[in-house]
């Protein structure tokens, strides 16, 4: 059986990778992918602690997080399509289409 420390370590590495992707990258698609990685890291923690504590609550919350991540991906891809149709840069710093 894999110890809880291993799950937490993998989750921490994934979360830090996602955080660095959000902070360093300026491409909107990569930022969305980094947010998805961070949500998956949270899901790993939720399921690992749920199994460790022998409770289904963490797995139910992980299911809701997966649904929210799917909605976030759909909305993010819709925004990217609108930006590409308008021939606007995908650089996060240069996008001011949705400001006004």
N, C-alpha and C positions, 0 to 999 in steps of 0.2 A: 504494500500500500504506500502511496506517495504521501509524504508528510505535508502538513499545511504550510510549512515554511517555503516549500518549493513553489506552491501556487502563488503565494504572496510575492515571492521574488520575481516570478515570471510576470505577474501583474504589474509590479513596480517598474520593471524594465519596459514593458509595453506602454505604460502610462507616461514614463519619461520620454520615450521615443515620440509619442503623440504630442506631448507638450513642446518638445523641441521643434517638431514639425510645424506646430501652430505659431511658435514665436519666431522661428528663423525664416521659414518660407513665405513668399509673397504671392504665389500662384493660388488662386481660389480653389482649384480642384485639389491640390495637395493639402491645403488647409482643411478642406472637408474630409479628406481621407485620414488626416491626423486626428480629427475629432472622432471619427469612427473608431480608430485604434484606441483612443482614450476610453470610449464607451465600452469597447470589448474588454479592456483591462478591468473596468469596474464590474463587468459581468463575471469575469473569472473570479474576482474576489467574492462577489455575492454567492455564486454557486459553491465555491470552496468552503466558505464559512457556513453556508446552509448545510452542506454535507457534514461538516465537522460538528455542528450543533444539533444535527439530526432534526432539522426543521425545514418545512417547505416554504417558509416566508421569503427567504433569499432567492429561491428559484422563481417564485411568482414575481418578485420585483425585477429580476433579471429578464423575465418575459416582457414586462412593461418597458424596460429599457430598450430591448430589441425592437419593440414596436415604435418607440420614439425615435430610435436611430433610423428606422426605415422611413419614417415621415420626414426626418431631417435630411436624409439623402434625396428624397423625392423633391422637396422644396429647394434644396441646394442645386440639384441638377436643372430644375426649372429656371432658377436665377441665372445659371451659367448659359442656358440656351438663349435667354433674353439678351444677355450680354454679348454673346457671339453673333446674334442676329443684328445687333446694333453696331457691330464692328468696333466694340470698345475693348480695351485691354483687359486681360484677366488678372492683372496685377492688383492686389488688394488695396494698395496705397493709391492707385490711380482711379479706382472706381468711385464715382460720386453720383451715379445714376439714381440711386435710391435715397439720396439725402434730402431732397426737397419734396 
